[in-house]
Amino acid sequence: MSATAQQQQRTVEVTERDLPLHCPTPSTPVWNMHPRVFLDVAKAGELLCPYCGTRYVYLGAPPKGH
């Protein structure tokens, strides 16, 4: 990964309130920069968006339910 790509990679902290999580999120400056993809970050704990490389980190206890 180049230095420029590393500088552009974002890390987003996610809580149970943010689920279900999709990228890009509504707070992303360019919300239509790639197709919406849903990410099961609560199960994995940490995921990268396959399109833009944004790193999502789940904070807190696993969600209750199915």
PyMOL Python script that loads the backbone (N, CA, C, O; Angstrom):
from pymol import cmd

cmd.read_pdbstr("""\
ATOM      1  N   MET A   1       0.856  -1.185   0.000  1.00  0.00           N
ATOM      2  CA  MET A   1       0.000   0.000   0.000  1.00  0.00           C
ATOM      3  C   MET A   1       0.894   1.237   0.000  1.00  0.00           C
ATOM      4  O   MET A   1       1.854   1.305   0.768  1.00  0.00           O
ATOM      5  N   SER A   2       0.599   2.180  -0.823  1.00  0.00           N
ATOM      6  CA  SER A   2       1.412   3.383  -0.916  1.00  0.00           C
ATOM      7  C   SER A   2       1.150   4.303   0.263  1.00  0.00           C
ATOM      8  O   SER A   2       0.158   4.137   0.973  1.00  0.00           O
ATOM      9  N   ALA A   3       2.030   5.270   0.478  1.00  0.00           N
ATOM     10  CA  ALA A   3       1.867   6.230   1.571  1.00  0.00           C
ATOM     11  C   ALA A   3       0.584   7.030   1.406  1.00  0.00           C
ATOM     12  O   ALA A   3      -0.089   7.340   2.389  1.00  0.00           O
ATOM     13  N   THR A   4       0.244   7.366   0.166  1.00  0.00           N
ATOM     14  CA  THR A   4      -0.983   8.123  -0.085  1.00  0.00           C
ATOM     15  C   THR A   4      -2.208   7.299   0.282  1.00  0.00           C
ATOM     16  O   THR A   4      -3.138   7.821   0.897  1.00  0.00           O
ATOM     17  N   ALA A   5      -2.226   6.037  -0.081  1.00  0.00           N
ATOM     18  CA  ALA A   5      -3.366   5.177   0.239  1.00  0.00           C
ATOM     19  C   ALA A   5      -3.501   4.994   1.744  1.00  0.00           C
ATOM     20  O   ALA A   5      -4.617   4.961   2.263  1.00  0.00           O
ATOM     21  N   GLN A   6      -2.383   4.874   2.452  1.00  0.00           N
ATOM     22  CA  GLN A   6      -2.438   4.728   3.901  1.00  0.00           C
ATOM     23  C   GLN A   6      -3.016   5.972   4.556  1.00  0.00           C
ATOM     24  O   GLN A   6      -3.764   5.863   5.527  1.00  0.00           O
ATOM     25  N   GLN A   7      -2.688   7.139   4.050  1.00  0.00           N
ATOM     26  CA  GLN A   7      -3.190   8.382   4.613  1.00  0.00           C
ATOM     27  C   GLN A   7      -4.687   8.520   4.378  1.00  0.00           C
ATOM     28  O   GLN A   7      -5.380   9.139   5.185  1.00  0.00           O
ATOM     29  N   GLN A   8      -5.197   7.958   3.291  1.00  0.00           N
ATOM     30  CA  GLN A   8      -6.600   8.100   2.955  1.00  0.00           C
ATOM     31  C   GLN A   8      -7.483   7.076   3.660  1.00  0.00           C
ATOM     32  O   GLN A   8      -8.699   7.260   3.719  1.00  0.00           O
ATOM     33  N   GLN A   9      -6.903   5.999   4.198  1.00  0.00           N
ATOM     34  CA  GLN A   9      -7.706   4.971   4.851  1.00  0.00           C
ATOM     35  C   GLN A   9      -8.307   5.522   6.136  1.00  0.00           C
ATOM     36  O   GLN A   9      -7.605   6.079   6.980  1.00  0.00           O
ATOM     37  N   ARG A  10      -9.623   5.355   6.269  1.00  0.00           N
ATOM     38  CA  ARG A  10     -10.335   5.834   7.451  1.00  0.00           C
ATOM     39  C   ARG A  10     -10.614   4.671   8.384  1.00  0.00           C
ATOM     40  O   ARG A  10     -10.760   3.529   7.949  1.00  0.00           O
ATOM     41  N   THR A  11     -10.687   4.979   9.682  1.00  0.00           N
ATOM     42  CA  THR A  11     -11.126   4.013  10.676  1.00  0.00           C
ATOM     43  C   THR A  11     -12.372   4.570  11.326  1.00  0.00           C
ATOM     44  O   THR A  11     -12.391   5.714  11.780  1.00  0.00           O
ATOM     45  N   VAL A  12     -13.418   3.755  11.369  1.00  0.00           N
ATOM     46  CA  VAL A  12     -14.697   4.168  11.937  1.00  0.00           C
ATOM     47  C   VAL A  12     -15.029   3.223  13.083  1.00  0.00           C
ATOM     48  O   VAL A  12     -15.039   2.004  12.910  1.00  0.00           O
ATOM     49  N   GLU A  13     -15.301   3.791  14.257  1.00  0.00           N
ATOM     50  CA  GLU A  13     -15.707   2.992  15.406  1.00  0.00           C
ATOM     51  C   GLU A  13     -17.220   2.817  15.361  1.00  0.00           C
ATOM     52  O   GLU A  13     -17.960   3.782  15.170  1.00  0.00           O
ATOM     53  N   VAL A  14     -17.671   1.580  15.540  1.00  0.00           N
ATOM     54  CA  VAL A  14     -19.078   1.220  15.395  1.00  0.00           C
ATOM     55  C   VAL A  14     -19.596   0.673  16.725  1.00  0.00           C
ATOM     56  O   VAL A  14     -18.907  -0.090  17.402  1.00  0.00           O
ATOM     57  N   THR A  15     -20.812   1.068  17.091  1.00  0.00           N
ATOM     58  CA  THR A  15     -21.466   0.523  18.277  1.00  0.00           C
ATOM     59  C   THR A  15     -22.741  -0.197  17.847  1.00  0.00           C
ATOM     60  O   THR A  15     -23.112  -0.176  16.673  1.00  0.00           O
ATOM     61  N   GLU A  16     -23.401  -0.826  18.802  1.00  0.00           N
ATOM     62  CA  GLU A  16     -24.640  -1.552  18.502  1.00  0.00           C
ATOM     63  C   GLU A  16     -25.683  -0.626  17.889  1.00  0.00           C
ATOM     64  O   GLU A  16     -26.523  -1.062  17.102  1.00  0.00           O
ATOM     65  N   ARG A  17     -25.627   0.627  18.246  1.00  0.00           N
ATOM     66  CA  ARG A  17     -26.562   1.622  17.715  1.00  0.00           C
ATOM     67  C   ARG A  17     -26.434   1.824  16.203  1.00  0.00           C
ATOM     68  O   ARG A  17     -27.392   2.227  15.543  1.00  0.00           O
ATOM     69  N   ASP A  18     -25.251   1.544  15.661  1.00  0.00           N
ATOM     70  CA  ASP A  18     -24.976   1.753  14.236  1.00  0.00           C
ATOM     71  C   ASP A  18     -25.377   0.560  13.361  1.00  0.00           C
ATOM     72  O   ASP A  18     -25.276   0.624  12.136  1.00  0.00           O
ATOM     73  N   LEU A  19     -25.827  -0.516  13.988  1.00  0.00           N
ATOM     74  CA  LEU A  19     -26.157  -1.731  13.239  1.00  0.00           C
ATOM     75  C   LEU A  19     -27.567  -1.673  12.687  1.00  0.00           C
ATOM     76  O   LEU A  19     -28.420  -1.069  13.336  1.00  0.00           O
ATOM     77  N   PRO A  20     -27.873  -2.249  11.550  1.00  0.00           N
ATOM     78  CA  PRO A  20     -26.946  -2.898  10.639  1.00  0.00           C
ATOM     79  C   PRO A  20     -26.063  -1.862   9.944  1.00  0.00           C
ATOM     80  O   PRO A  20     -26.519  -0.774   9.592  1.00  0.00           O
ATOM     81  N   LEU A  21     -24.821  -2.212   9.758  1.00  0.00           N
ATOM     82  CA  LEU A  21     -23.826  -1.295   9.207  1.00  0.00           C
ATOM     83  C   LEU A  21     -23.710  -1.475   7.702  1.00  0.00           C
ATOM     84  O   LEU A  21     -23.677  -2.596   7.193  1.00  0.00           O
ATOM     85  N   HIS A  22     -23.650  -0.358   7.006  1.00  0.00           N
ATOM     86  CA  HIS A  22     -23.367  -0.410   5.575  1.00  0.00           C
ATOM     87  C   HIS A  22     -22.363   0.677   5.235  1.00  0.00           C
ATOM     88  O   HIS A  22     -22.257   1.695   5.920  1.00  0.00           O
ATOM     89  N   CYS A  23     -21.637   0.434   4.167  1.00  0.00           N
ATOM     90  CA  CYS A  23     -20.670   1.397   3.661  1.00  0.00           C
ATOM     91  C   CYS A  23     -21.063   1.702   2.227  1.00  0.00           C
ATOM     92  O   CYS A  23     -21.381   0.783   1.473  1.00  0.00           O
ATOM     93  N   PRO A  24     -21.050   2.957   1.832  1.00  0.00           N
ATOM     94  CA  PRO A  24     -20.739   4.129   2.626  1.00  0.00           C
ATOM     95  C   PRO A  24     -21.858   4.446   3.620  1.00  0.00           C
ATOM     96  O   PRO A  24     -23.029   4.149   3.382  1.00  0.00           O
ATOM     97  N   THR A  25     -21.466   5.051   4.727  1.00  0.00           N
ATOM     98  CA  THR A  25     -22.424   5.432   5.758  1.00  0.00           C
ATOM     99  C   THR A  25     -23.056   6.777   5.399  1.00  0.00           C
ATOM    100  O   THR A  25     -22.530   7.495   4.549  1.00  0.00           O
ATOM    101  N   PRO A  26     -24.166   7.125   6.028  1.00  0.00           N
ATOM    102  CA  PRO A  26     -24.797   8.422   5.744  1.00  0.00           C
ATOM    103  C   PRO A  26     -23.879   9.618   6.034  1.00  0.00           C
ATOM    104  O   PRO A  26     -24.050  10.688   5.449  1.00  0.00           O
ATOM    105  N   SER A  27     -22.911   9.437   6.936  1.00  0.00           N
ATOM    106  CA  SER A  27     -22.013  10.548   7.271  1.00  0.00           C
ATOM    107  C   SER A  27     -20.818  10.665   6.327  1.00  0.00           C
ATOM    108  O   SER A  27     -20.017  11.590   6.460  1.00  0.00           O
ATOM    109  N   THR A  28     -20.690   9.748   5.383  1.00  0.00           N
ATOM    110  CA  THR A  28     -19.595   9.803   4.417  1.00  0.00           C
ATOM    111  C   THR A  28     -19.776  11.024   3.516  1.00  0.00           C
ATOM    112  O   THR A  28     -20.871  11.251   3.002  1.00  0.00           O
ATOM    113  N   PRO A  29     -18.703  11.822   3.317  1.00  0.00           N
ATOM    114  CA  PRO A  29     -18.835  13.040   2.506  1.00  0.00           C
ATOM    115  C   PRO A  29     -19.399  12.795   1.106  1.00  0.00           C
ATOM    116  O   PRO A  29     -20.192  13.596   0.612  1.00  0.00           O
ATOM    117  N   VAL A  30     -19.003  11.710   0.471  1.00  0.00           N
ATOM    118  CA  VAL A  30     -19.522  11.371  -0.855  1.00  0.00           C
ATOM    119  C   VAL A  30     -20.263  10.047  -0.695  1.00  0.00           C
ATOM    120  O   VAL A  30     -19.683   8.978  -0.886  1.00  0.00           O
ATOM    121  N   TRP A  31     -21.534  10.121  -0.346  1.00  0.00           N
ATOM    122  CA  TRP A  31     -22.306   8.928   0.013  1.00  0.00           C
ATOM    123  C   TRP A  31     -22.481   7.943  -1.133  1.00  0.00           C
ATOM    124  O   TRP A  31     -22.760   6.769  -0.889  1.00  0.00           O
ATOM    125  N   ASN A  32     -22.328   8.382  -2.363  1.00  0.00           N
ATOM    126  CA  ASN A  32     -22.510   7.483  -3.510  1.00  0.00           C
ATOM    127  C   ASN A  32     -21.188   7.141  -4.181  1.00  0.00           C
ATOM    128  O   ASN A  32     -21.153   6.947  -5.397  1.00  0.00           O
ATOM    129  N   MET A  33     -20.104   7.062  -3.424  1.00  0.00           N
ATOM    130  CA  MET A  33     -18.797   6.799  -4.024  1.00  0.00           C
ATOM    131  C   MET A  33     -18.630   5.354  -4.483  1.00  0.00           C
ATOM    132  O   MET A  33     -17.752   5.071  -5.298  1.00  0.00           O
ATOM    133  N   HIS A  34     -19.453   4.433  -3.980  1.00  0.00           N
ATOM    134  CA  HIS A  34     -19.448   3.049  -4.446  1.00  0.00           C
ATOM    135  C   HIS A  34     -20.776   2.411  -4.057  1.00  0.00           C
ATOM    136  O   HIS A  34     -21.526   2.987  -3.269  1.00  0.00           O
ATOM    137  N   PRO A  35     -21.082   1.223  -4.598  1.00  0.00           N
ATOM    138  CA  PRO A  35     -22.350   0.568  -4.241  1.00  0.00           C
ATOM    139  C   PRO A  35     -22.416   0.306  -2.735  1.00  0.00           C
ATOM    140  O   PRO A  35     -21.393   0.060  -2.096  1.00  0.00           O
ATOM    141  N   ARG A  36     -23.621   0.362  -2.179  1.00  0.00           N
ATOM    142  CA  ARG A  36     -23.802   0.093  -0.750  1.00  0.00           C
ATOM    143  C   ARG A  36     -23.539  -1.384  -0.480  1.00  0.00           C
ATOM    144  O   ARG A  36     -24.068  -2.260  -1.164  1.00  0.00           O
ATOM    145  N   VAL A  37     -22.719  -1.641   0.523  1.00  0.00           N
ATOM    146  CA  VAL A  37     -22.410  -3.003   0.936  1.00  0.00           C
ATOM    147  C   VAL A  37     -22.635  -3.097   2.444  1.00  0.00           C
ATOM    148  O   VAL A  37     -22.164  -2.253   3.206  1.00  0.00           O
ATOM    149  N   PHE A  38     -23.363  -4.138   2.866  1.00  0.00           N
ATOM    150  CA  PHE A  38     -23.621  -4.348   4.290  1.00  0.00           C
ATOM    151  C   PHE A  38     -22.492  -5.189   4.872  1.00  0.00           C
ATOM    152  O   PHE A  38     -22.053  -6.168   4.268  1.00  0.00           O
ATOM    153  N   LEU A  39     -22.027  -4.789   6.063  1.00  0.00           N
ATOM    154  CA  LEU A  39     -20.886  -5.431   6.701  1.00  0.00           C
ATOM    155  C   LEU A  39     -21.286  -5.957   8.075  1.00  0.00           C
ATOM    156  O   LEU A  39     -21.837  -5.211   8.884  1.00  0.00           O
ATOM    157  N   ASP A  40     -21.016  -7.233   8.349  1.00  0.00           N
ATOM    158  CA  ASP A  40     -21.344  -7.847   9.636  1.00  0.00           C
ATOM    159  C   ASP A  40     -20.175  -7.649  10.599  1.00  0.00           C
ATOM    160  O   ASP A  40     -19.512  -8.607  10.997  1.00  0.00           O
ATOM    161  N   VAL A  41     -19.941  -6.411  10.958  1.00  0.00           N
ATOM    162  CA  VAL A  41     -18.803  -6.057  11.795  1.00  0.00           C
ATOM    163  C   VAL A  41     -18.973  -6.550  13.228  1.00  0.00           C
ATOM    164  O   VAL A  41     -17.974  -6.803  13.901  1.00  0.00           O
ATOM    165  N   ALA A  42     -20.198  -6.695  13.714  1.00  0.00           N
ATOM    166  CA  ALA A  42     -20.421  -7.158  15.089  1.00  0.00           C
ATOM    167  C   ALA A  42     -19.923  -8.591  15.260  1.00  0.00           C
ATOM    168  O   ALA A  42     -19.389  -8.940  16.313  1.00  0.00           O
ATOM    169  N   LYS A  43     -20.092  -9.405  14.251  1.00  0.00           N
ATOM    170  CA  LYS A  43     -19.651 -10.802  14.311  1.00  0.00           C
ATOM    171  C   LYS A  43     -18.131 -10.899  14.190  1.00  0.00           C
ATOM    172  O   LYS A  43     -17.497 -11.661  14.919  1.00  0.00           O
ATOM    173  N   ALA A  44     -17.554 -10.134  13.281  1.00  0.00           N
ATOM    174  CA  ALA A  44     -16.121 -10.210  13.009  1.00  0.00           C
ATOM    175  C   ALA A  44     -15.287  -9.366  13.970  1.00  0.00           C
ATOM    176  O   ALA A  44     -14.137  -9.704  14.249  1.00  0.00           O
ATOM    177  N   GLY A  45     -15.856  -8.273  14.478  1.00  0.00           N
ATOM    178  CA  GLY A  45     -15.114  -7.376  15.362  1.00  0.00           C
ATOM    179  C   GLY A  45     -14.413  -6.258  14.612  1.00  0.00           C
ATOM    180  O   GLY A  45     -14.305  -5.139  15.112  1.00  0.00           O
ATOM    181  N   GLU A  46     -13.937  -6.561  13.415  1.00  0.00           N
ATOM    182  CA  GLU A  46     -13.236  -5.569  12.593  1.00  0.00           C
ATOM    183  C   GLU A  46     -13.311  -6.016  11.142  1.00  0.00           C
ATOM    184  O   GLU A  46     -13.068  -7.183  10.833  1.00  0.00           O
ATOM    185  N   LEU A  47     -13.645  -5.093  10.256  1.00  0.00           N
ATOM    186  CA  LEU A  47     -13.743  -5.405   8.830  1.00  0.00           C
ATOM    187  C   LEU A  47     -13.260  -4.230   7.996  1.00  0.00           C
ATOM    188  O   LEU A  47     -13.266  -3.083   8.445  1.00  0.00           O
ATOM    189  N   LEU A  48     -12.843  -4.535   6.780  1.00  0.00           N
ATOM    190  CA  LEU A  48     -12.516  -3.511   5.792  1.00  0.00           C
ATOM    191  C   LEU A  48     -13.580  -3.536   4.713  1.00  0.00           C
ATOM    192  O   LEU A  48     -14.019  -4.606   4.291  1.00  0.00           O
ATOM    193  N   CYS A  49     -13.994  -2.358   4.265  1.00  0.00           N
ATOM    194  CA  CYS A  49     -14.916  -2.287   3.143  1.00  0.00           C
ATOM    195  C   CYS A  49     -14.182  -2.791   1.900  1.00  0.00           C
ATOM    196  O   CYS A  49     -13.070  -2.342   1.622  1.00  0.00           O
ATOM    197  N   PRO A  50     -14.784  -3.715   1.149  1.00  0.00           N
ATOM    198  CA  PRO A  50     -14.106  -4.239  -0.037  1.00  0.00           C
ATOM    199  C   PRO A  50     -13.959  -3.219  -1.162  1.00  0.00           C
ATOM    200  O   PRO A  50     -13.149  -3.422  -2.066  1.00  0.00           O
ATOM    201  N   TYR A  51     -14.717  -2.135  -1.126  1.00  0.00           N
ATOM    202  CA  TYR A  51     -14.642  -1.118  -2.181  1.00  0.00           C
ATOM    203  C   TYR A  51     -13.658  -0.002  -1.860  1.00  0.00           C
ATOM    204  O   TYR A  51     -12.791   0.316  -2.674  1.00  0.00           O
ATOM    205  N   CYS A  52     -13.786   0.595  -0.676  1.00  0.00           N
ATOM    206  CA  CYS A  52     -12.980   1.786  -0.380  1.00  0.00           C
ATOM    207  C   CYS A  52     -11.908   1.560   0.679  1.00  0.00           C
ATOM    208  O   CYS A  52     -11.054   2.424   0.881  1.00  0.00           O
ATOM    209  N   GLY A  53     -11.937   0.414   1.358  1.00  0.00           N
ATOM    210  CA  GLY A  53     -10.914   0.109   2.349  1.00  0.00           C
ATOM    211  C   GLY A  53     -11.132   0.747   3.708  1.00  0.00           C
ATOM    212  O   GLY A  53     -10.263   0.651   4.574  1.00  0.00           O
ATOM    213  N   THR A  54     -12.273   1.396   3.918  1.00  0.00           N
ATOM    214  CA  THR A  54     -12.551   1.964   5.233  1.00  0.00           C
ATOM    215  C   THR A  54     -12.558   0.836   6.252  1.00  0.00           C
ATOM    216  O   THR A  54     -13.165  -0.212   6.033  1.00  0.00           O
ATOM    217  N   ARG A  55     -11.881   1.062   7.361  1.00  0.00           N
ATOM    218  CA  ARG A  55     -11.781   0.051   8.421  1.00  0.00           C
ATOM    219  C   ARG A  55     -12.850   0.334   9.460  1.00  0.00           C
ATOM    220  O   ARG A  55     -12.914   1.434  10.007  1.00  0.00           O
ATOM    221  N   TYR A  56     -13.685  -0.653   9.733  1.00  0.00           N
ATOM    222  CA  TYR A  56     -14.746  -0.546  10.730  1.00  0.00           C
ATOM    223  C   TYR A  56     -14.383  -1.429  11.916  1.00  0.00           C
ATOM    224  O   TYR A  56     -14.075  -2.609  11.750  1.00  0.00           O
ATOM    225  N   VAL A  57     -14.421  -0.846  13.123  1.00  0.00           N
ATOM    226  CA  VAL A  57     -14.088  -1.558  14.353  1.00  0.00           C
ATOM    227  C   VAL A  57     -15.302  -1.520  15.262  1.00  0.00           C
ATOM    228  O   VAL A  57     -15.819  -0.449  15.578  1.00  0.00           O
ATOM    229  N   TYR A  58     -15.758  -2.701  15.682  1.00  0.00           N
ATOM    230  CA  TYR A  58     -16.930  -2.792  16.553  1.00  0.00           C
ATOM    231  C   TYR A  58     -16.489  -2.679  18.004  1.00  0.00           C
ATOM    232  O   TYR A  58     -15.599  -3.405  18.446  1.00  0.00           O
ATOM    233  N   LEU A  59     -17.115  -1.764  18.748  1.00  0.00           N
ATOM    234  CA  LEU A  59     -16.818  -1.558  20.161  1.00  0.00           C
ATOM    235  C   LEU A  59     -17.973  -2.075  20.999  1.00  0.00           C
ATOM    236  O   LEU A  59     -19.135  -1.864  20.651  1.00  0.00           O
ATOM    237  N   GLY A  60     -17.675  -2.735  22.077  1.00  0.00           N
ATOM    238  CA  GLY A  60     -18.724  -3.182  22.983  1.00  0.00           C
ATOM    239  C   GLY A  60     -19.019  -4.656  22.871  1.00  0.00           C
ATOM    240  O   GLY A  60     -18.359  -5.401  22.147  1.00  0.00           O
ATOM    241  N   ALA A  61     -20.042  -5.054  23.619  1.00  0.00           N
ATOM    242  CA  ALA A  61     -20.448  -6.455  23.672  1.00  0.00           C
ATOM    243  C   ALA A  61     -21.151  -6.861  22.383  1.00  0.00           C
ATOM    244  O   ALA A  61     -21.734  -6.021  21.697  1.00  0.00           O
ATOM    245  N   PRO A  62     -21.095  -8.144  22.056  1.00  0.00           N
ATOM    246  CA  PRO A  62     -21.828  -8.610  20.874  1.00  0.00           C
ATOM    247  C   PRO A  62     -23.317  -8.324  21.034  1.00  0.00           C
ATOM    248  O   PRO A  62     -23.849  -8.418  22.140  1.00  0.00           O
ATOM    249  N   PRO A  63     -23.989  -7.980  19.951  1.00  0.00           N
ATOM    250  CA  PRO A  63     -25.422  -7.678  20.053  1.00  0.00           C
ATOM    251  C   PRO A  63     -26.223  -8.915  20.441  1.00  0.00           C
ATOM    252  O   PRO A  63     -25.856 -10.038  20.094  1.00  0.00           O
ATOM    253  N   LYS A  64     -27.308  -8.700  21.156  1.00  0.00           N
ATOM    254  CA  LYS A  64     -28.182  -9.803  21.572  1.00  0.00           C
ATOM    255  C   LYS A  64     -29.167 -10.105  20.455  1.00  0.00           C
ATOM    256  O   LYS A  64     -29.506  -9.228  19.661  1.00  0.00           O
ATOM    257  N   GLY A  65     -29.617 -11.329  20.399  1.00  0.00           N
ATOM    258  CA  GLY A  65     -30.597 -11.702  19.382  1.00  0.00           C
ATOM    259  C   GLY A  65     -30.108 -12.841  18.531  1.00  0.00           C
ATOM    260  O   GLY A  65     -29.222 -13.594  18.934  1.00  0.00           O
ATOM    261  N   HIS A  66     -30.673 -12.969  17.373  1.00  0.00           N
ATOM    262  CA  HIS A  66     -30.389 -14.092  16.476  1.00  0.00           C
ATOM    263  C   HIS A  66     -28.978 -14.033  15.988  1.00  0.00           C
ATOM    264  O   HIS A  66     -28.554 -14.898  15.221  1.00  0.00           O
TER     265      HIS A  66
END
""", "prot")
cmd.dss("prot")
cmd.show_as("cartoon", "prot")
cmd.util.cbc("prot")
cmd.orient("prot")
